[in-house]
Amino acid sequence: MNFGASDVLMQQIVKGAPADVFASADQKAMDKVIDEKVIATGSRRDFAANSLVLIV
């Protein structure tokens, strides 16, 4: 496992680092990886989400 900033990990994958799973913290990094054609477009999945809640 390799943990780090999404953009740094994305650059490593683009430069040829092997990866089985890339879990990005933001959509922008995922878009870049797909634009570079490093991962299969159909394999992209959202696995977590959040929502803003206000309690009064």
PDB file as gemmi writes it, atoms N, CA and C in Angstrom:
CRYST1    1.000    1.000    1.000  90.00  90.00  90.00 P 1                      
ATOM      1  N   MET A   1       0.840  -1.181   0.000  1.00  0.00           N  
ATOM      2  CA  MET A   1       0.000   0.000   0.000  1.00  0.00           C  
ATOM      3  C   MET A   1       0.880   1.237   0.000  1.00  0.00           C  
ATOM      4  N   ASN A   2       0.407   2.221  -0.698  1.00  0.00           N  
ATOM      5  CA  ASN A   2       1.125   3.476  -0.801  1.00  0.00           C  
ATOM      6  C   ASN A   2       0.128   4.600  -0.524  1.00  0.00           C  
ATOM      7  N   PHE A   3       0.343   5.341   0.530  1.00  0.00           N  
ATOM      8  CA  PHE A   3      -0.559   6.418   0.914  1.00  0.00           C  
ATOM      9  C   PHE A   3       0.112   7.754   0.643  1.00  0.00           C  
ATOM     10  N   GLY A   4      -0.674   8.720   0.203  1.00  0.00           N  
ATOM     11  CA  GLY A   4      -0.132  10.041  -0.040  1.00  0.00           C  
ATOM     12  C   GLY A   4      -1.179  10.933  -0.664  1.00  0.00           C  
ATOM     13  N   ALA A   5      -0.764  12.108  -1.055  1.00  0.00           N  
ATOM     14  CA  ALA A   5      -1.666  13.055  -1.708  1.00  0.00           C  
ATOM     15  C   ALA A   5      -2.128  12.481  -3.043  1.00  0.00           C  
ATOM     16  N   SER A   6      -3.383  12.691  -3.373  1.00  0.00           N  
ATOM     17  CA  SER A   6      -3.955  12.133  -4.602  1.00  0.00           C  
ATOM     18  C   SER A   6      -3.164  12.530  -5.835  1.00  0.00           C  
ATOM     19  N   ASP A   7      -2.762  13.798  -5.902  1.00  0.00           N  
ATOM     20  CA  ASP A   7      -2.041  14.279  -7.078  1.00  0.00           C  
ATOM     21  C   ASP A   7      -0.668  13.615  -7.208  1.00  0.00           C  
ATOM     22  N   VAL A   8       0.007  13.407  -6.075  1.00  0.00           N  
ATOM     23  CA  VAL A   8       1.325  12.756  -6.103  1.00  0.00           C  
ATOM     24  C   VAL A   8       1.191  11.295  -6.538  1.00  0.00           C  
ATOM     25  N   LEU A   9       0.221  10.600  -5.975  1.00  0.00           N  
ATOM     26  CA  LEU A   9       0.005   9.203  -6.361  1.00  0.00           C  
ATOM     27  C   LEU A   9      -0.406   9.098  -7.822  1.00  0.00           C  
ATOM     28  N   MET A  10      -1.234  10.028  -8.276  1.00  0.00           N  
ATOM     29  CA  MET A  10      -1.654  10.037  -9.673  1.00  0.00           C  
ATOM     30  C   MET A  10      -0.457  10.199 -10.601  1.00  0.00           C  
ATOM     31  N   GLN A  11       0.473  11.088 -10.256  1.00  0.00           N  
ATOM     32  CA  GLN A  11       1.669  11.287 -11.072  1.00  0.00           C  
ATOM     33  C   GLN A  11       2.522  10.020 -11.119  1.00  0.00           C  
ATOM     34  N   GLN A  12       2.611   9.309  -9.991  1.00  0.00           N  
ATOM     35  CA  GLN A  12       3.375   8.065  -9.961  1.00  0.00           C  
ATOM     36  C   GLN A  12       2.755   7.025 -10.888  1.00  0.00           C  
ATOM     37  N   ILE A  13       1.445   6.928 -10.878  1.00  0.00           N  
ATOM     38  CA  ILE A  13       0.766   5.962 -11.748  1.00  0.00           C  
ATOM     39  C   ILE A  13       0.959   6.336 -13.208  1.00  0.00           C  
ATOM     40  N   VAL A  14       0.833   7.619 -13.522  1.00  0.00           N  
ATOM     41  CA  VAL A  14       1.022   8.083 -14.902  1.00  0.00           C  
ATOM     42  C   VAL A  14       2.431   7.761 -15.396  1.00  0.00           C  
ATOM     43  N   LYS A  15       3.419   7.833 -14.494  1.00  0.00           N  
ATOM     44  CA  LYS A  15       4.807   7.561 -14.876  1.00  0.00           C  
ATOM     45  C   LYS A  15       5.144   6.075 -14.878  1.00  0.00           C  
ATOM     46  N   GLY A  16       4.139   5.222 -14.586  1.00  0.00           N  
ATOM     47  CA  GLY A  16       4.370   3.790 -14.720  1.00  0.00           C  
ATOM     48  C   GLY A  16       4.376   2.980 -13.442  1.00  0.00           C  
ATOM     49  N   ALA A  17       4.125   3.599 -12.298  1.00  0.00           N  
ATOM     50  CA  ALA A  17       4.091   2.841 -11.052  1.00  0.00           C  
ATOM     51  C   ALA A  17       2.923   1.853 -11.101  1.00  0.00           C  
ATOM     52  N   PRO A  18       3.141   0.617 -10.673  1.00  0.00           N  
ATOM     53  CA  PRO A  18       2.051  -0.360 -10.698  1.00  0.00           C  
ATOM     54  C   PRO A  18       0.997  -0.016  -9.641  1.00  0.00           C  
ATOM     55  N   ALA A  19      -0.267  -0.242  -9.992  1.00  0.00           N  
ATOM     56  CA  ALA A  19      -1.360   0.033  -9.047  1.00  0.00           C  
ATOM     57  C   ALA A  19      -2.524  -0.890  -9.349  1.00  0.00           C  
ATOM     58  N   ASP A  20      -3.074  -1.479  -8.309  1.00  0.00           N  
ATOM     59  CA  ASP A  20      -4.283  -2.279  -8.450  1.00  0.00           C  
ATOM     60  C   ASP A  20      -5.520  -1.424  -8.206  1.00  0.00           C  
ATOM     61  N   VAL A  21      -5.407  -0.487  -7.260  1.00  0.00           N  
ATOM     62  CA  VAL A  21      -6.524   0.387  -6.903  1.00  0.00           C  
ATOM     63  C   VAL A  21      -5.980   1.797  -6.701  1.00  0.00           C  
ATOM     64  N   PHE A  22      -6.683   2.779  -7.243  1.00  0.00           N  
ATOM     65  CA  PHE A  22      -6.359   4.176  -6.987  1.00  0.00           C  
ATOM     66  C   PHE A  22      -7.592   4.813  -6.375  1.00  0.00           C  
ATOM     67  N   ALA A  23      -7.522   5.147  -5.107  1.00  0.00           N  
ATOM     68  CA  ALA A  23      -8.634   5.774  -4.388  1.00  0.00           C  
ATOM     69  C   ALA A  23      -8.272   7.234  -4.146  1.00  0.00           C  
ATOM     70  N   SER A  24      -8.824   8.098  -4.953  1.00  0.00           N  
ATOM     71  CA  SER A  24      -8.504   9.517  -4.888  1.00  0.00           C  
ATOM     72  C   SER A  24      -9.429  10.254  -3.927  1.00  0.00           C  
ATOM     73  N   ALA A  25      -8.902  11.289  -3.312  1.00  0.00           N  
ATOM     74  CA  ALA A  25      -9.701  12.111  -2.404  1.00  0.00           C  
ATOM     75  C   ALA A  25     -10.518  13.155  -3.143  1.00  0.00           C  
ATOM     76  N   ASP A  26     -10.252  13.341  -4.431  1.00  0.00           N  
ATOM     77  CA  ASP A  26     -11.013  14.348  -5.166  1.00  0.00           C  
ATOM     78  C   ASP A  26     -11.288  13.898  -6.596  1.00  0.00           C  
ATOM     79  N   GLN A  27     -12.293  14.509  -7.178  1.00  0.00           N  
ATOM     80  CA  GLN A  27     -12.698  14.170  -8.539  1.00  0.00           C  
ATOM     81  C   GLN A  27     -11.665  14.628  -9.571  1.00  0.00           C  
ATOM     82  N   LYS A  28     -10.989  15.737  -9.289  1.00  0.00           N  
ATOM     83  CA  LYS A  28     -10.019  16.298 -10.238  1.00  0.00           C  
ATOM     84  C   LYS A  28      -8.880  15.324 -10.526  1.00  0.00           C  
ATOM     85  N   ALA A  29      -8.348  14.693  -9.490  1.00  0.00           N  
ATOM     86  CA  ALA A  29      -7.267  13.719  -9.690  1.00  0.00           C  
ATOM     87  C   ALA A  29      -7.766  12.518 -10.476  1.00  0.00           C  
ATOM     88  N   MET A  30      -8.979  12.066 -10.194  1.00  0.00           N  
ATOM     89  CA  MET A  30      -9.536  10.944 -10.949  1.00  0.00           C  
ATOM     90  C   MET A  30      -9.718  11.310 -12.412  1.00  0.00           C  
ATOM     91  N   ASP A  31     -10.178  12.534 -12.672  1.00  0.00           N  
ATOM     92  CA  ASP A  31     -10.343  12.988 -14.053  1.00  0.00           C  
ATOM     93  C   ASP A  31      -9.000  12.999 -14.781  1.00  0.00           C  
ATOM     94  N   LYS A  32      -7.935  13.422 -14.102  1.00  0.00           N  
ATOM     95  CA  LYS A  32      -6.606  13.461 -14.721  1.00  0.00           C  
ATOM     96  C   LYS A  32      -6.124  12.059 -15.071  1.00  0.00           C  
ATOM     97  N   VAL A  33      -6.349  11.102 -14.176  1.00  0.00           N  
ATOM     98  CA  VAL A  33      -5.908   9.730 -14.432  1.00  0.00           C  
ATOM     99  C   VAL A  33      -6.656   9.161 -15.633  1.00  0.00           C  
ATOM    100  N   ILE A  34      -7.931   9.450 -15.736  1.00  0.00           N  
ATOM    101  CA  ILE A  34      -8.706   8.975 -16.883  1.00  0.00           C  
ATOM    102  C   ILE A  34      -8.259   9.682 -18.157  1.00  0.00           C  
ATOM    103  N   ASP A  35      -7.997  10.997 -18.076  1.00  0.00           N  
ATOM    104  CA  ASP A  35      -7.511  11.741 -19.248  1.00  0.00           C  
ATOM    105  C   ASP A  35      -6.190  11.182 -19.759  1.00  0.00           C  
ATOM    106  N   GLU A  36      -5.341  10.708 -18.848  1.00  0.00           N  
ATOM    107  CA  GLU A  36      -4.046  10.122 -19.223  1.00  0.00           C  
ATOM    108  C   GLU A  36      -4.190   8.683 -19.716  1.00  0.00           C  
ATOM    109  N   LYS A  37      -5.428   8.155 -19.655  1.00  0.00           N  
ATOM    110  CA  LYS A  37      -5.724   6.792 -20.106  1.00  0.00           C  
ATOM    111  C   LYS A  37      -4.915   5.744 -19.341  1.00  0.00           C  
ATOM    112  N   VAL A  38      -4.756   5.984 -18.038  1.00  0.00           N  
ATOM    113  CA  VAL A  38      -4.013   5.069 -17.175  1.00  0.00           C  
ATOM    114  C   VAL A  38      -4.941   4.037 -16.559  1.00  0.00           C  
ATOM    115  N   ILE A  39      -6.207   4.403 -16.364  1.00  0.00           N  
ATOM    116  CA  ILE A  39      -7.182   3.442 -15.852  1.00  0.00           C  
ATOM    117  C   ILE A  39      -8.330   3.334 -16.847  1.00  0.00           C  
ATOM    118  N   ALA A  40      -9.024   2.223 -16.778  1.00  0.00           N  
ATOM    119  CA  ALA A  40     -10.179   2.022 -17.651  1.00  0.00           C  
ATOM    120  C   ALA A  40     -11.326   2.907 -17.181  1.00  0.00           C  
ATOM    121  N   THR A  41     -11.922   3.665 -18.092  1.00  0.00           N  
ATOM    122  CA  THR A  41     -12.983   4.598 -17.746  1.00  0.00           C  
ATOM    123  C   THR A  41     -14.139   3.904 -17.042  1.00  0.00           C  
ATOM    124  N   GLY A  42     -14.523   2.735 -17.477  1.00  0.00           N  
ATOM    125  CA  GLY A  42     -15.645   2.020 -16.898  1.00  0.00           C  
ATOM    126  C   GLY A  42     -15.385   1.458 -15.513  1.00  0.00           C  
ATOM    127  N   SER A  43     -14.126   1.477 -15.068  1.00  0.00           N  
ATOM    128  CA  SER A  43     -13.807   0.908 -13.758  1.00  0.00           C  
ATOM    129  C   SER A  43     -13.927   1.924 -12.630  1.00  0.00           C  
ATOM    130  N   ARG A  44     -14.187   3.150 -12.951  1.00  0.00           N  
ATOM    131  CA  ARG A  44     -14.284   4.214 -11.938  1.00  0.00           C  
ATOM    132  C   ARG A  44     -15.579   4.064 -11.146  1.00  0.00           C  
ATOM    133  N   ARG A  45     -15.454   4.078  -9.814  1.00  0.00           N  
ATOM    134  CA  ARG A  45     -16.610   3.933  -8.922  1.00  0.00           C  
ATOM    135  C   ARG A  45     -16.485   4.892  -7.740  1.00  0.00           C  
ATOM    136  N   ASP A  46     -17.595   5.502  -7.366  1.00  0.00           N  
ATOM    137  CA  ASP A  46     -17.642   6.273  -6.123  1.00  0.00           C  
ATOM    138  C   ASP A  46     -17.863   5.286  -4.989  1.00  0.00           C  
ATOM    139  N   PHE A  47     -17.046   5.360  -3.953  1.00  0.00           N  
ATOM    140  CA  PHE A  47     -17.184   4.423  -2.848  1.00  0.00           C  
ATOM    141  C   PHE A  47     -17.485   5.118  -1.523  1.00  0.00           C  
ATOM    142  N   ALA A  48     -17.474   6.431  -1.521  1.00  0.00           N  
ATOM    143  CA  ALA A  48     -17.788   7.180  -0.305  1.00  0.00           C  
ATOM    144  C   ALA A  48     -18.397   8.516  -0.693  1.00  0.00           C  
ATOM    145  N   ALA A  49     -19.213   9.039   0.182  1.00  0.00           N  
ATOM    146  CA  ALA A  49     -19.833  10.342  -0.045  1.00  0.00           C  
ATOM    147  C   ALA A  49     -20.110  10.987   1.307  1.00  0.00           C  
ATOM    148  N   ASN A  50     -20.390  12.262   1.267  1.00  0.00           N  
ATOM    149  CA  ASN A  50     -20.764  12.950   2.497  1.00  0.00           C  
ATOM    150  C   ASN A  50     -21.819  13.978   2.171  1.00  0.00           C  
ATOM    151  N   SER A  51     -22.448  14.484   3.206  1.00  0.00           N  
ATOM    152  CA  SER A  51     -23.424  15.545   3.019  1.00  0.00           C  
ATOM    153  C   SER A  51     -23.370  16.463   4.228  1.00  0.00           C  
ATOM    154  N   LEU A  52     -23.716  17.694   3.987  1.00  0.00           N  
ATOM    155  CA  LEU A  52     -23.719  18.698   5.034  1.00  0.00           C  
ATOM    156  C   LEU A  52     -25.032  18.589   5.813  1.00  0.00           C  
ATOM    157  N   VAL A  53     -24.932  18.536   7.128  1.00  0.00           N  
ATOM    158  CA  VAL A  53     -26.106  18.429   7.992  1.00  0.00           C  
ATOM    159  C   VAL A  53     -26.059  19.558   9.001  1.00  0.00           C  
ATOM    160  N   LEU A  54     -27.158  20.239   9.181  1.00  0.00           N  
ATOM    161  CA  LEU A  54     -27.266  21.315  10.151  1.00  0.00           C  
ATOM    162  C   LEU A  54     -28.298  20.913  11.203  1.00  0.00           C  
ATOM    163  N   ILE A  55     -27.875  20.880  12.448  1.00  0.00           N  
ATOM    164  CA  ILE A  55     -28.764  20.518  13.541  1.00  0.00           C  
ATOM    165  C   ILE A  55     -29.036  21.761  14.373  1.00  0.00           C  
ATOM    166  N   VAL A  56     -30.308  22.064  14.535  1.00  0.00           N  
ATOM    167  CA  VAL A  56     -30.687  23.237  15.338  1.00  0.00           C  
ATOM    168  C   VAL A  56     -31.516  22.832  16.541  1.00  0.00           C  
TER     169      VAL A  56                                                      
END                                                                             
